[in-house]
Amino acid sequence: MTRPWWQWLLGWLAFAAFLATLVFYVSSGLVAPAWAIGVLLLVWLVLLVAAITMMRRRKPLWVLVIPVLAFLIWWAALTAGEKWLGWTA
């Protein structure tokens, strides 16, 4: 079953928004230690594989969740690190 064009468009826009979150993950080195950046980048790569898999399995609307999830994970990790581990800029 093929999906309507607007679902694919939303899926690709969400994928582009997810790719834009890489800037946040990479720039976290200003606040977080190297080991935390490594973990965050590993999480980002797992989300990348999930997004690609969803697009290939013809479920583009599920990709809408990925950029939101990526941002929330990044924000939660840096907030927790600042609050409980003393990470500062």
Secondary structure, 3 states (H helix, E strand, C coil): CCCCHHHHHHHHHHHHHHHHCHHHHHHHHHCCCHHHHHHHHHHHHHHHHHHHHHHHCCCHHHHHHHHHHHHHHHHHHHHHHHHHCCCCC
